[in-house]
């Protein structure tokens, strides 16, 4: 019986095997053709900016899979090199892979792994050479010609975001002040951080819904309407002149605390409001409008676009949410309250109070449900102070428990931030101990920035219109940048002196640097058309160390944005812009862009490729400012 196996010819296996081998060779050939054409396409550079780090990760990912096919999920670590002499990027995977193998009982020298990876690096368009250093670092040197091509692409097409795999819907819940109360510095942080996150998602091509979850419902409206009826009895026909809503709120609160009669009426007003009585709805709308106008003044200063969708919007939706939790048997009774425990959470949510009323927990669940099912959001971000972190953690856990979303598919996240401190490192207050009104703060910023501009004699060279533009740009730019340049998780000290200082990592320094870069071409009498023509015809040379350093720094922009997309920490962008400005200064001090006659001061030579590097720097800075919500002016 064994004889046929000794002679497989007879079984026709051999021809079958040959056929498979031939098929395999054909497939390999086609795969190589595809790889080559993909590479050519890449090296042609699409209109979008390439994320070099991501591209290197693809290349090293492939090399690591080839080098160690048996290792499951091998670690992939590619970072820019801190020291230029060691190359441009570094792959540090070998050491972590050696650790992984060691835990499986295989002892391999990380340097050996690094050599193995190095030998398996596929043909690619951007690596000049690699070297192994120390215990197993792989240092990567980029091709200068390729970096130059990417810079030309940037100059011709502008700062374009990397391609999106799919256009996702993003909801950002930010700002969210309370009606009838002043906006304070906490709202300032939420407004600035939330707006910048929206701008980033919008630039990257996502569909963004900016929501203002204002506190426009609740028992406090009972006392406000009761007070309105007493103070302006004809409010239904004559619009009441409520000038100072803050004072109006304090008066009604005082009466609520001291007058028993008034308190009873306030509760009756709440019931009437909740039953949608037209006269009470009108009073409620009047109060909301006064507040809206105040909020809008702040939004106009800071150039904020936002759609109001307050707690009142979700009133009708809360009953259904409670019923849904009850139907699934997730509600427990506790001393008359209806509560929901979510897995892994210490604190329950109170969905119905013992008096039958709803709570923040109920309205936040209703809002989350609406955003998931009606808005069909793929990403939902809440920008509030870190103190609400636990609350959102429980709300998200309850929503996952009831099956509203899967965290592996939908990203629902609380982006918390620290408190604003005064220069005494205590909570930011006025001298009399009151919370600081936002409009007062913004007015103070305008005053201080004008003083700063006059100190620099800008009022003597700028027209009145340009001076006012510069004043607003510096004031609001500095307030935003001071907030965004700190890690949002930390508390931050609010100091006008620091933020208006034009030395160091401040908006004042960056705005002046940007204006200076923009003026280089103007002073050399080179217009937009000449720069455009040069971008089409002149190769961007990167022979000088400082040219090379600047070129690489410019092209890191997409990887910076990718990092912020992952962790929502915007200070990374501020750090990058500061690094770009200082790298540009080094370049400008060492490399002549324009050469002038010593005697006459006439321009004798323009080094056009360097003018293009100036232009590219201005383009990236302008886009960075745009994401931070900062509006630079052409003359400062």
C-alpha positions in Angstrom: 0.0 0.0 0.0 3.0 2.4 0.5 4.3 2.0 -3.0 2.0 4.7 -4.6 3.2 7.2 -1.9 6.8 6.4 -2.7 6.1 7.3 -6.3 3.7 10.3 -6.1 4.0 10.9 -9.9 1.2 8.4 -10.3 -1.2 10.3 -8.1 -1.0 13.4 -10.3 0.1 15.4 -7.2 3.2 16.7 -8.8 1.4 18.5 -11.7 -1.0 20.0 -9.1 1.9 21.2 -7.0 3.7 22.7 -10.0 0.4 24.5 -10.9 0.2 25.9 -7.3 3.9 27.0 -7.4 3.3 28.8 -10.7 0.1 30.4 -9.4 2.1 31.5 -6.3 4.9 33.0 -8.4 2.4 34.9 -10.5 0.7 36.3 -7.4 4.0 37.4 -5.9 4.9 39.2 -9.1 1.5 41.0 -9.2 1.9 41.9 -5.5 5.3 43.4 -6.2 3.8 45.4 -9.2 1.1 46.7 -6.9 3.5 47.6 -4.2 5.7 49.4 -6.7 2.8 51.4 -8.2 1.6 52.3 -4.7 5.1 53.6 -3.9 5.2 55.6 -7.1 1.8 57.0 -6.3 3.1 57.9 -2.8 6.3 59.5 -4.1 4.2 61.6 -6.6 2.8 63.0 -3.3 -1.0 63.3 -3.1 -2.3 66.8 -2.4 -2.6 66.1 1.3 0.2 66.3 3.7 1.9 63.0 4.5 2.2 61.9 8.1 5.9 60.8 8.0 5.8 59.1 11.4 2.8 57.0 10.3 4.4 56.1 7.0 7.6 55.0 8.9 5.4 52.9 11.2 3.9 51.2 8.1 7.4 50.4 6.8 8.8 49.2 10.1 5.5 47.3 10.9 6.1 45.3 7.7 9.8 44.7 8.5 9.0 43.5 12.0 6.3 41.1 10.7 8.8 39.7 8.2 11.6 39.5 10.8 9.5 37.9 13.6 6.4 36.3 12.0 5.6 34.3 15.2 5.4 37.3 17.5 1.8 38.3 18.2 1.1 42.1 18.2 4.8 43.1 18.3 5.4 46.6 19.8 5.8 49.3 17.2 7.6 52.5 18.4 8.8 55.2 16.0 9.6 58.7 17.2 11.5 61.7 15.9 15.1 61.7 17.0 16.0 64.2 19.7 19.6 64.5 18.5 20.2 65.4 14.9 23.6 63.6 14.7 21.8 60.2 15.2 19.5 60.8 12.3 15.9 62.0 11.9 13.7 59.3 13.4 14.3 56.3 15.5 12.6 52.9 15.8 12.9 51.5 19.3 10.9 48.3 18.9 13.8 45.8 19.3 14.3 46.2 23.0 10.5 45.7 23.8 10.4 42.7 21.4 13.4 41.1 23.2 11.4 41.5 26.5 8.4 39.8 25.0 10.5 36.9 23.7 12.2 36.6 27.1 8.7 36.2 28.8 8.1 33.3 26.4 11.4 31.7 27.4 13.4 32.8 24.3 16.6 34.7 25.0 17.5 36.9 22.0 19.8 39.8 21.9 17.9 43.0 21.0 20.7 44.1 18.7 20.2 40.8 16.8 16.5 41.6 16.5 17.3 45.2 15.3 19.6 43.7 12.6 16.9 41.3 11.6 14.4 44.2 11.3 16.9 46.3 9.3 17.4 43.5 6.8 13.6 43.2 6.2 12.9 46.9 5.6 10.9 46.9 2.3 11.8 49.2 -0.6 10.4 52.6 0.2 10.4 56.2 -1.0 11.7 58.0 2.1 14.5 56.2 3.9 18.1 57.1 2.9 19.8 54.7 5.3 19.4 53.1 8.7 22.0 52.5 11.4 21.8 50.4 14.6 23.0 52.1 17.8 23.4 51.1 21.4 21.4 48.1 22.6 19.2 48.0 19.5 17.9 51.5 18.5 17.5 51.8 14.7 18.3 55.3 13.6 16.6 56.4 10.4 18.0 59.0 8.0 15.4 60.5 5.6 16.1 61.2 1.9 16.6 64.9 1.5 15.2 64.8 -2.0 12.0 63.2 -0.7 11.6 65.8 2.1 12.1 68.5 -0.5 9.4 67.0 -2.7 7.0 67.0 0.3 7.7 70.7 1.0 7.1 71.6 -2.7 3.8 69.7 -2.4 2.9 71.8 0.7 3.7 75.0 -1.1 1.7 74.1 -4.2 -1.4 72.7 -2.5 -1.4 74.5 0.8 -1.8 72.9 4.2 -4.1 70.0 3.5 -5.1 67.4 6.1 -4.2 63.8 5.7 -6.9 61.7 3.9 -9.8 60.5 6.1 -10.8 56.9 6.0 -14.4 57.7 6.7 -16.2 61.0 7.5 -17.3 60.6 11.1 -19.9 62.6 13.0 -18.5 64.4 16.0 -20.5 66.1 18.8 -18.6 68.4 21.1 -20.5 69.6 24.2 -18.7 72.7 25.5 -19.1 76.2 27.1 -22.6 75.4 28.6 -23.1 78.3 31.1 -26.2 78.6 33.3 -29.1 81.0 32.4 -29.5 83.9 34.8 -25.9 83.5 36.0 -22.7 85.2 34.8 -20.3 83.3 32.7 -17.1 82.8 34.7 -13.5 81.7 34.1 -14.5 78.0 34.2 -16.8 78.6 31.3 -14.0 80.5 29.6 -11.7 77.4 29.7 -14.5 75.1 28.4 -15.3 77.6 25.6 -11.7 78.0 24.5 -10.7 74.3 24.7 -14.0 73.1 23.1 -13.8 75.5 20.3 -10.2 74.5 19.5 -11.1 70.8 19.5 -14.0 71.5 17.1 -11.6 73.5 14.8 -9.2 70.5 14.8 -11.9 68.0 13.9 -13.3 70.4 11.2 -9.9 70.9 9.6 -9.4 67.1 9.5 -12.7 66.8 7.6 -15.1 65.4 10.2 -18.7 66.5 10.4 -18.9 68.5 13.7 -21.9 69.5 15.8 -20.9 72.1 18.4 -23.5 72.0 21.2 -24.1 74.5 24.1 -25.8 72.4 26.8 -27.0 75.5 28.8 -28.6 75.2 32.2 -32.0 76.6 31.1 -34.4 74.5 33.2 -35.0 73.7 36.8 -36.5 74.9 40.1 -34.6 78.2 40.0 -36.8 79.4 37.2 -39.8 79.3 39.6 -38.3 82.0 41.8 -37.1 84.0 38.8 -40.6 84.1 37.2 -42.3 84.8 40.5 -39.9 87.8 41.0 -40.6 88.9 37.3 -44.3 88.9 38.0 -43.9 91.2 41.0 -41.3 93.5 39.6 -42.7 93.8 36.0 -46.4 92.8 36.2 -47.0 93.8 32.6 -44.1 91.7 31.3 -46.5 89.9 28.8 -47.1 93.1 26.9 -44.1 95.3 27.6 -40.6 93.8 27.4 -39.1 94.2 30.9 -35.9 96.2 31.1 -33.9 93.7 33.1 -30.5 95.3 32.8 -28.5 93.3 35.3 -29.7 89.7 35.4 -27.1 88.9 38.0 -28.7 91.4 40.5 -32.2 90.2 39.5 -31.1 86.6 40.3 -29.7 87.7 43.7 -32.9 89.6 44.6 -35.1 86.7 43.8 -32.8 84.2 45.7 -32.9 86.5 48.8 -36.7 86.6 48.7 -36.8 82.8 48.2 -34.7 82.3 51.3 -36.5 84.8 53.5 -40.2 85.0 52.4 -42.3 81.9 53.0 -45.1 83.2 50.7 -42.8 83.9 47.9 -41.2 80.4 48.2 -44.6 78.8 47.8 -45.4 80.9 44.8 -42.0 80.0 43.3 -42.8 76.2 43.6 -46.3 76.8 41.9 -44.5 78.7 39.1 -42.3 75.7 38.5 -45.3 73.4 38.2 -47.0 75.9 35.7 -43.7 76.2 33.7 -43.4 72.4 33.5 -47.0 72.1 32.3 -46.1 74.6 29.5 -48.5 77.4 30.6 -48.0 80.0 27.8 -47.7 83.0 30.2 -45.0 81.2 32.1 -43.2 80.0 29.0 -43.1 83.6 27.9 -41.5 84.7 31.2 -39.0 81.9 30.9 -38.1 82.9 27.4 -37.6 86.5 28.4 -35.2 85.6 31.1 -33.3 83.2 28.8 -33.0 85.9 26.1 -31.4 88.4 28.5 -28.8 85.7 29.3 -28.3 84.7 25.7 -27.5 88.3 24.8 -24.8 88.4 27.6 -23.3 85.1 26.4 -23.3 86.2 22.8 -21.1 89.2 23.7 -18.4 86.8 25.0 -18.8 84.5 21.9 -18.5 87.5 19.6 -15.2 88.5 21.2 -13.7 85.0 21.1 -15.2 84.2 17.6 -17.1 81.2 18.8 -19.8 79.4 16.7 -22.1 77.2 18.8 -25.6 75.9 18.7 -27.7 76.2 21.9 -29.4 73.0 22.9 -30.1 73.4 26.6 -31.4 71.0 29.3 -35.0 72.1 28.4 -34.6 70.3 25.0 -34.4 67.0 26.8 -37.3 67.4 29.2 -39.7 65.3 27.1 -37.1 62.6 26.4 -36.3 61.9 30.1 -39.5 59.9 30.8 -38.7 57.5 27.9 -35.2 57.0 29.2 -36.4 56.1 32.7 -39.0 53.7 31.2 -36.2 52.1 29.1 -34.1 51.4 32.2 -37.1 50.1 34.1 -38.1 47.8 31.2 -34.7 46.2 31.3 -34.9 45.7 35.1 -32.0 48.1 35.8 -33.8 50.4 38.3 -33.8 50.0 42.0 -35.9 51.8 44.6 -34.0 53.6 47.4 -36.0 55.6 50.0 -38.5 56.7 47.3 -35.8 57.5 44.8 -35.2 55.5 41.6 -31.6 54.7 41.2 -29.4 52.9 38.7 -26.1 51.1 39.5 -23.7 50.7 36.7 -21.1 47.9 36.7 -17.7 48.8 38.3 -19.1 52.1 39.7 -19.4 52.9 43.4 -22.0 55.7 43.1 -25.5 55.1 41.6 -27.3 57.5 39.2 -30.5 59.0 40.6 -32.9 59.0 37.7 -36.0 60.0 39.6 -36.0 62.0 42.9 -38.4 61.0 45.7 -40.7 64.0 44.7 -40.9 62.6 41.2 -38.6 65.2 39.7 -35.7 64.4 37.3 -32.0 65.2 38.0 -28.8 66.0 36.1 -28.2 62.3 35.8 -31.5 61.9 33.9 -31.0 64.8 31.6 -27.4 63.7 30.8 -28.6 60.2 30.0 -31.3 61.6 27.8 -28.8 63.9 26.0 -26.3 61.1 25.5 -29.1 58.9 24.1 -30.2 61.6 21.7 -26.6 62.2 20.5 -26.1 58.5 19.9 -29.4 57.6 18.2 -30.8 60.8 16.7 -27.5 62.6 15.8 -25.8 59.3 15.0 -22.5 60.5 16.5 -19.4 58.4 16.2 -17.5 60.6 18.6 -18.9 62.5 21.5 -16.8 64.8 23.7 -17.8 66.6 26.9 -15.5 69.5 27.8 -16.2 70.4 31.4 -14.1 70.8 34.5 -12.4 67.6 36.0 -14.7 67.8 39.0 -17.4 66.2 36.8 -15.2 63.4 35.7 -16.8 60.8 38.1 -20.3 61.8 37.1 -19.6 61.3 33.4 -17.8 58.0 34.1 -21.0 56.7 35.8 -23.3 58.0 33.0 -21.1 56.4 30.3 -21.0 53.1 32.2 -24.8 53.1 32.5 -25.2 53.8 28.8 -22.8 50.9 27.9 -24.7 48.6 30.4 -28.0 49.2 28.7 -26.4 48.6 25.3 -26.6 52.1 23.8 -23.0 52.0 22.5 -19.9 49.9 22.3 -16.8 51.8 23.4 -14.7 49.9 20.8 -16.9 51.4 18.1 -18.1 54.7 19.4 -15.8 57.1 21.2 -17.5 58.8 24.2 -15.1 60.8 26.3 -15.0 63.4 29.0 -12.2 65.9 28.3 -11.7 67.4 31.8 -9.7 70.5 32.8 -8.3 72.0 35.9 -9.4 75.2 37.7 -8.1 78.7 36.9 -6.0 80.2 39.7 -5.1 83.8 40.5 -1.5 84.9 40.7 -1.7 84.1 44.4 -2.3 80.4 43.4 -5.8 80.5 45.0 -9.1 80.3 43.1 -9.4 83.2 40.7 -11.5 85.9 42.3 -11.9 89.7 42.3 -10.4 91.7 45.1 -13.8 91.7 46.9 -13.9 87.9 46.6 -16.5 87.7 43.8 -16.2 85.5 40.8 -14.6 87.5 37.9 -17.1 88.4 35.2 -15.9 87.2 31.8 -16.7 90.5 30.0 -14.7 92.5 32.5 -11.8 90.1 32.0 -12.0 90.5 28.2 -12.2 94.3 28.5 -9.2 94.3 30.8 -7.3 92.2 28.1 -8.1 94.8 25.5 -6.9 97.6 27.7 -3.6 95.8 28.5 -2.9 94.8 24.9 -3.3 98.4 23.8 -0.9 99.5 26.5 1.6 96.9 25.2 1.2 98.1 21.5 1.7 101.7 22.5 4.8 100.7 24.6 6.2 99.4 21.3 5.2 102.6 19.5 2.9 100.7 17.2 0.3 103.6 17.5 2.8 105.8 15.6 3.1 103.5 12.6 -0.3 101.7 12.3 -3.5 103.3 11.1 -6.3 103.5 13.7 -8.1 100.5 12.0 -4.9 98.3 11.9 -4.2 99.3 15.5 -7.6 98.1 16.7 -7.3 94.9 14.7 -3.9 94.3 16.3 -5.3 95.1 19.8 -8.1 92.5 19.5 -5.7 89.9 17.9 -3.2 90.2 20.7 -5.8 90.5 23.6 -8.0 87.5 22.6 -5.1 85.5 21.1 -3.1 85.8 24.3 -6.0 84.8 26.5 -6.8 81.7 24.4 -3.1 80.7 24.0 -2.4 81.0 27.7 -5.1 78.5 28.4 -4.4 76.2 25.5 -0.6 76.1 26.0 -1.0 74.5 29.4 -1.9 70.8 29.8 -5.7 71.1 30.2 -5.7 68.5 33.0 -3.6 70.8 35.3 -4.8 73.9 37.1 -3.5 77.1 35.5 -2.5 80.5 36.8 -4.1 83.4 35.0 -1.7 86.3 34.6 -2.0 89.1 32.0 1.7 90.0 32.5 2.8 86.5 31.5 0.4 86.1 28.6 1.3 89.5 27.1 5.0 89.0 27.4 6.6 88.8 24.0 9.4 86.5 25.2 8.9 82.7 25.6 6.0 80.5 24.7 3.2 83.1 24.4 0.8 84.2 21.7 2.4 87.7 21.8 5.8 86.2 20.8 4.3 83.9 18.2 2.1 86.7 16.7 5.2 89.0 16.4 7.3 86.2 14.9 4.5 85.4 12.4 4.2 89.0 11.3 8.0 89.2 10.9 8.1 86.0 8.7 5.2 87.4 6.6 7.1 90.7 6.1 10.3 89.1 4.7 8.9 88.6 1.2 7.1 92.0 1.3 10.4 93.8 2.2 12.1 92.0 -0.7 9.3 93.1 -3.1 8.3 89.5 -3.8 4.6 89.1 -4.3 2.3 86.0 -4.1 2.5 85.3 -7.8 6.3 85.3 -7.8 6.3 82.9 -4.8 3.8 80.7 -6.5 5.9 80.6 -9.7 9.0 79.8 -7.6 7.2 76.9 -5.9 6.5 75.4 -9.3 10.0 75.8 -10.6 12.5 76.0 -7.8 13.7 72.9 -5.8 13.7 73.5 -2.0 17.3 72.9 -1.2 18.1 71.5 2.3 21.9 71.5 2.3 22.5 73.7 5.3 21.9 72.1 8.7 19.4 74.7 9.7 17.4 74.4 6.4 17.2 70.6 7.0 16.1 71.1 10.6 13.4 73.6 9.6 12.2 71.4 6.6 11.7 68.4 8.9 10.0 70.5 11.6 7.5 71.8 9.1 6.6 68.3 8.0 5.9 67.1 11.5 2.6 69.0 11.5 0.3 66.1 10.5 1.8 63.8 13.2 1.2 66.5 15.9 -2.4 66.7 14.8 -2.8 62.9 14.9 -1.4 62.9 18.5 -4.0 65.5 19.6 -6.7 63.6 17.9 -5.8 60.6 20.1 -5.4 62.4 23.5 -7.3 65.7 23.0 -4.4 67.6 24.6 -4.0 70.9 22.6 -0.9 72.1 24.4 1.1 69.8 22.1 0.1 72.1 19.2 1.3 75.2 21.1 4.6 73.5 22.0 5.0 72.6 18.3 4.3 76.2 17.1 6.8 77.6 19.6 9.4 75.0 18.4 8.7 75.9 14.8 9.1 79.7 15.5 12.4 79.1 17.3 13.7 76.7 14.6 12.8 79.4 12.0 14.7 82.0 13.9 17.8 79.7 14.0 17.4 79.2 10.2 16.9 83.0 9.5 19.9 83.9 11.6 22.2 81.4 9.8 20.9 81.4 6.2 20.6 84.6 4.2 17.2 84.7 2.4 18.0 88.1 0.9 21.5 89.5 0.4 21.8 93.3 0.3 24.5 95.7 -0.7 26.3 96.9 2.4 26.5 100.5 1.2 23.2 101.1 -0.5 21.0 98.6 1.2 19.8 97.5 -2.2 18.7 93.8 -2.7 21.4 92.2 -4.8 20.4 88.6 -4.5 17.3 86.6 -3.4 17.8 83.0 -2.4 14.5 81.8 -3.7 14.4 78.4 -2.1 14.9 80.0 1.3 12.0 82.4 0.6 10.0 79.3 0.0 10.9 77.9 3.4 9.7 81.2 4.9 6.5 80.9 3.0 5.9 77.3 4.1 6.6 78.3 7.8 4.0 81.1 7.5 1.5 78.6 6.0 1.9 76.0 8.8 1.8 78.7 11.5 -1.3 80.2 10.0 -3.1 76.9 10.1 -1.9 76.2 13.6 -3.3 79.6 14.7 -6.6 78.8 13.0 -7.0 75.5 14.9 -6.2 77.4 18.2 -8.8 80.0 17.3 -6.2 82.8 17.1 -6.6 85.4 14.4 -3.2 86.9 13.4 -3.2 90.3 11.6 -1.0 91.3 8.7 0.5 94.3 10.4 1.5 94.5 14.0 
